[in-house]
Amino acid sequence: MTINNKLSADGKQLVISIDERFDFSLHQQFRDSYNSLTTQELTYILDLSQTEYMDSSALGMILLLKDHVQLHAGHLIISKPSDTVRKILEIAQFQRLMTIE
């Protein structure tokens, strides 16, 4: 289970990618992937294309990321969730809170 993050060359976009499982064991690593960034109006892209499992703690971590993004007037996009993860996000009605592409 790995989290990778990459800031774009222009500094306007941060992509956070999560492999395979997104659960509580990634709590600190996930927070560290964005917490030091205080850039205003940054677009955060949470790439869940490789994520096959996500539990309720992952939903909570996404909400904490959303709070961080809003604090810094940014925008959060959940990108390419797998079918399984998309169903979880839909059940939790995350499409009402953020963009899911």
Contact map, one row per residue, 1 for C-alpha under 8 A:
11100000000000000111110001000000000000000000000000000000000000000000000000000000000000000000000000000
11110000000000000110000001000000000000000000000000000000000000000000000000000000000000000000000000000
11111000000000011110000001001100100000000000000000000000000000000000000000000000000000000000000000000
01111100000000011100000000000000100000000000000000000000000000000000000000000000000000000000000000000
00111110000001111000000000000000100000000000000000000000000000000000000000000000000000000000000000000
00011111000001110000000000000000000000000000000000000000000000000000000000000000000000000000000000000
00001111101111100000000000000000000000000000000000000000000000000000000000000000000000000000000000000
00000111111111100000000000000000000000000000000000000000000000000000000000000000000000000000000000000
00000011111100000000000000000000000000000000000000000000000000000000000000000000000000000000000000000
00000001111110000000000000000000000000000000000000000000000000000000000000000000000000000000000000000
00000011111111000000000000000000000000000100000000000000000000000000000000000000000000000000000000000
00000011111111000000000000000000000000001110000000000000000000000000000000000000000000000000000000000
00000011011111100000000000000000000000000111100000000000000000000000000000000000000000000000000000000
00001111001111110000000000000000000000000111100000000000000000000000000000000000000000000000000000000
00001111000011111000000000000000000000000001111000000000000000000000000000000000000000000000000000000
00111100000001111100000000000000100000000001111000000000000000000000000000000000000000000000000000000
00111000000000111110000000000000000000000000011101000000000000000000000000000000000000000000000000000
11110000000000011111110000000000000000000000011101100000000000000000000000000000000000000000000000000
11100000000000001111110000000000000000000000000101100000000000000000000000000000000000000000000000000
10000000000000000111110000000000000000000000000001111000000000000000000000000000000000000000000000000
10000000000000000111111000000000000000000000000000111100000000000000000000000000000000000000000000000
10000000000000000111111111000000000000000000000000101110010000000000000000000000000000000000000000000
00000000000000000000111111100000000000000000000000001111110000000000000000000000000000000000000000000
00000000000000000000011111100000000000000000000000000010110000000000000000000000000000000000000000000
00000000000000000000011111110000000000000000000000000000000000000000000000000000000000000000000000000
11100000000000000000011111111100000000000000000000000000000000000000000000000000000000000000000000000
00000000000000000000001111111110000000000000000000000000010010000000000000000000000000000000000000000
00000000000000000000000011111111000000000000000000000000000000000000000000000000000000000000000000000
00100000000000000000000001111111100000000000000000000000000000000000000000000000000000000000000000000
00100000000000000000000001111111110000000000000000000000000010000000000000000000000000000000000000000
00000000000000000000000000111111111000000000000000000000000010001000000000000000000000000000000000000
00000000000000000000000000011111111100000000000000000000000000000000000000000000000000000000000000000
00111000000000010000000000001111111100000000000000000000000000000000000000000000000000000000000000000
00000000000000000000000000000111111110000000000000000000000000001000000000000000000000000000000000000
00000000000000000000000000000011111111000000000000000000000000000001000000000000000000000000000000000
00000000000000000000000000000001111111000000000000000000000000000000000000000000000000000000000000000
00000000000000000000000000000000011111100000000000000000000000000000000000000000000000000000000000000
00000000000000000000000000000000001111110000000000000000000000000000000100000000000000000000000000000
00000000000000000000000000000000000011111100000000000000000000000000000100000000000000000000000000000
00000000000000000000000000000000000001111100000000000000000000000000000111000000000000000000000000000
00000000000100000000000000000000000000111110000000000000000000000000000111100000000000000000000000000
00000000001111000000000000000000000000111111000000000000000000000000100111100000000000000000000000000
00000000000111000000000000000000000000001111100000000000000000000000000001111000000000000000000000000
00000000000011110000000000000000000000000111110000000000000000000000100001111000000000000000000000000
00000000000011110000000000000000000000000011111000000000000000000000000000011110000000000000000000000
00000000000000111100000000000000000000000001111100000000000000000000000000011110000000000000000000000
00000000000000111100000000000000000000000000111111000000000000000000000000000111100000000000000000000
00000000000000001110000000000000000000000000011111100000000000000000000000000111110010000000000000000
00000000000000000000000000000000000000000000001111100000000000000000000000000011110000000000000000000
00000000000000001111000000000000000000000000001111110000000000000000000000000000110000000000000000000
00000000000000000111110000000000000000000000000111111100000000000000000000000000110010000000000000000
00000000000000000001100000000000000000000000000001111100000000000000000000000000010110000000000000000
00000000000000000001111000000000000000000000000000111110000000000000000000000000000110000000000000000
00000000000000000000111000000000000000000000000000111111011000000000000000000000000010010000000000000
00000000000000000000011100000000000000000000000000001111111000000000000000000000000000000000000000000
00000000000000000000001000000000000000000000000000000111111100000000000000000000000000000000000000000
00000000000000000000001100000000000000000000000000000011111110000000000000000000000000000000000000000
00000000000000000000011100100000000000000000000000000111111111000000000000000000000000000000000000000
00000000000000000000000000000000000000000000000000000111111111100000000000000000000000001000000000000
00000000000000000000000000000000000000000000000000000001111111110000000000000000000000000000000000000
00000000000000000000000000100110000000000000000000000000111111111000000000000000000000000000000000000
00000000000000000000000000000000000000000000000000000000011111111100000000000000000000000000000000000
00000000000000000000000000000000000000000000000000000000001111111110000000000000000000000000000000000
00000000000000000000000000000000000000000000000000000000000111111111000000000000000000000000000000000
00000000000000000000000000000010010000000000000000000000000011111111100000000000000000000000000000000
00000000000000000000000000000000000000000000000000000000000001111111110000010000000000000000000000000
00000000000000000000000000000000000000000000000000000000000000111111111000000000000000000000000000000
00000000000000000000000000000000001000000000000000000000000000011111111100000000000000000000000000000
00000000000000000000000000000000000000000101000000000000000000001111111111110000000000000000000000000
00000000000000000000000000000000000000000000000000000000000000000111111111100000000000000000000000000
00000000000000000000000000000000000000000000000000000000000000000011111111000000000000000000000000000
00000000000000000000000000000000000001111100000000000000000000000001111111000000000000000000000000000
00000000000000000000000000000000000000011100000000000000000000000000111111100000000000000000000000000
00000000000000000000000000000000000000011111000000000000000000000000111111110000000000000000000000000
00000000000000000000000000000000000000001111000000000000000000000000110011111000000000000000000000000
00000000000000000000000000000000000000000011110000000000000000000100100001111100000000000000000001100
00000000000000000000000000000000000000000011110000000000000000000000000000111110000000000000000001111
00000000000000000000000000000000000000000000111100000000000000000000000000011111100000000000000001111
00000000000000000000000000000000000000000000111110000000000000000000000000001111100000000000000000011
00000000000000000000000000000000000000000000001110000000000000000000000000000111110000000000000000011
00000000000000000000000000000000000000000000001111100000000000000000000000000111111111000000000000001
00000000000000000000000000000000000000000000000111110000000000000000000000000001111111000000000000000
00000000000000000000000000000000000000000000000000000000000000000000000000000000111111100000000000000
00000000000000000000000000000000000000000000000000011000000000000000000000000000111111110000000000000
00000000000000000000000000000000000000000000000100111100000000000000000000000000111111111000000000000
00000000000000000000000000000000000000000000000000000000000000000000000000000000111111111100000000000
00000000000000000000000000000000000000000000000000000000000000000000000000000000001111111110000000000
00000000000000000000000000000000000000000000000000000100000000000000000000000000000111111111000000000
00000000000000000000000000000000000000000000000000000000001000000000000000000000000011111111111000000
00000000000000000000000000000000000000000000000000000000000000000000000000000000000001111111111000000
00000000000000000000000000000000000000000000000000000000000000000000000000000000000000111111110000000
00000000000000000000000000000000000000000000000000000000000000000000000000000000000000011111110000000
00000000000000000000000000000000000000000000000000000000000000000000000000000000000000001111111110000
00000000000000000000000000000000000000000000000000000000000000000000000000000000000000001111111111000
00000000000000000000000000000000000000000000000000000000000000000000000000000000000000001100111111110
00000000000000000000000000000000000000000000000000000000000000000000000000000000000000000000111111100
00000000000000000000000000000000000000000000000000000000000000000000000000000000000000000000111111100
00000000000000000000000000000000000000000000000000000000000000000000000000011100000000000000011111110
00000000000000000000000000000000000000000000000000000000000000000000000000011100000000000000001111111
00000000000000000000000000000000000000000000000000000000000000000000000000001111000000000000001001111
00000000000000000000000000000000000000000000000000000000000000000000000000001111100000000000000000111
